[in-house]
Amino acid sequence: MALNPALDRLHAAIADQRRQADEWRKPSALITLEAVRALDDLFCRELFEEGRRAPADAEAFRTILTWGGNQALQRVLPTVLETRPHRFLASSSNSAAKMDDFLFECAALQLGERYAAWLRDGLVQGRVRTFPKPDEPGNFDVIELTNVQGRAHDEEIGRNGLRWASARTAAVRSADERRLRERHRKLYRELSDRVFAVDDWTIGYRSTPNIDAYFAEWARLYVERFYAQDLLGADDRIGGRPFSAYMAVLTVLSARAHKHLAFAQILLRKRPELSLRNLLTGVTGYDRLVKAVAGLLDADERDVAEILETLTLGPENAAVHFSETGTCWAPLVRTTEDSILLPIYGLDINPILFLLTDLRSRYSSDWAVMANRREGRWIRELAKQFNSPRWAFNDKNLKLKHDGKDVTDIDFAVFDRRDGDLALMQLKWQQPIGTDERQRRNAGSNLTGECNTWIERVTGWIAIYGLEELVRRLGFSPTPAPRLRLVVLGRYHAHFTGSGVRDGRADWFDWQHVRRARLEGPRRSLAQLLNAVARETAASAASAQKESKMLPIGDAGVILNPDRMPDG
């Protein structure tokens, strides 16, 4: 007898769905262009629909399609680069509809695998209900999935913190952004005069050094908002060059993408009958791109070409980027020896994630060296947060020993001299995760297991040697003995859905919420600071929206968090 009938039935449906998606498998430069066009349309269309709201059913359909990118691209991306130039043909309503059908098949597969992971991890519970088919003989299975109470979307806590950090970066640069928006208004007529339709279906424009400089400045501000670039320091060397060199090339690509978007918005206002899919995605010669980027940066072409490889999805690195189940935000896509696609969506959302994934795979030994230096940079940031006479801190990574052996360590400790509170911190800086279920599960399991062990060992050591001895070893001299708080601090996330039971003897926080609480309440005591972070963490958890979807997966239907179910 099956232990989990819903999971068994879902696995069978996923296998059927994979067969359906594989029927579309055809590596081709032209089909890859159509797929990237569809993804650009899905992720960027809202930029062209200000003040307009799509019908609810159309919006729901588009949301589902956004999950199909990885599965679709890995089926159509060329495995060998042809030597002939890329054919740049118009997307028709027929080819667009076929690509949307393909993306839907791929999205259903991706979502099915996601739900199966949730079901395995106990994040949702499921049951199978059978109904007669309405238009033909036989029955149809519906797999109903519902969130288990209190086990949904813990990652939203960290994402709220990251959104705050991005907004904070924008706020700091708000004067620059206002100046650039004013400059855009002054440039608008010139932009409008320089954009035109080519062959009555695609876009052309003539830029100027002044226009290029404007979008370059915007790009520098825009790229600063992306999270996870702090995984490497600007001066960290990887692949024989500083990380800042990669960011410089990425900023040039971002400037080009946003310039293209601005021209496309103007052209579509002039010619609303044109198809957005034919305006967004560009194609250029690879050598031409290398020369253009090198010229803008006054850099060596060979060096630029090597950097561009780390920002380009192609046959060489496809396995690396498709091994993860999160969306592959590719800044560039290589389709032939001489041609490269210029998507918008990857550069508009977060190309840093693609770059970091590629660098970690391509330069693994350099990456390991940089990873070892990472915590030191974070400790210096923490020290700056508490650099005033009220605070004492220890940033020396204190080793706690018992019988001559290391038991555990204290990454950072801070003492509130005025109120007598002490916080011991365990710092965890994992790789960034998006929607990848395997990464989520591994990161959450590792974090919870390791930090629960740390909490147990610290409290055990204190039980043997006493808090006063710990304070002495930290170099603090409070009297009387301080009130103790243990803090697990995740750089991006401290909460992962379904990662096990977190030891309640510690606070589990993410770095951005601590930064926010410190900034918004600089006079707070240590207890007030930690309590403010706890409140914000609870509010972030409470604000998480329960996901709800209904779609066919293989030979079954799946309903996630239904409001109601039809009677059987």
Secondary structure by P-SEA (a helix, b strand, c coil): ccccaaaaaaaaaaaaaaaaaaccccccaaaaaaaaaaaaaaaccccccccccccaaaaaaaaaaaacaaaaaaacccccccccccccccccaaaaaaaaaaaaaaaaaaaaaaaaaaaaaccbbbbbbbbccccccbbbbbbbbbbcccccccaaaaaaaaaaaaaaaaaaaaaaaaaaaaaaaaaaaaaaacccccccccccccccaaaaaaaaaaaaaaaaacccccccccccccccccaaaaaaaaaaaaaaaaaaaaaaaaaaaaccccccccccbbbbbaaaaaaaaaaaacccaaaaaaaaaaaccccccccccccccccccccbbbccccbbbbbcccccccaaaaaaaaaaaacaaaaaaaaaaaaaaaaaaaaaacccccbbbbccbbbbbccccccccccbbbbccccbbbbbbbbbbcccccccaaaaaaaaaaaaaaaaaaaaaaaaaaaaccaaaaaaaaccccccccbbbbbbcccccccccccccccccbbbbcaaaaaaaaaacccccaaaaaaaaaaaaaaaaaabbbbbbccccccbbbbccccccccc
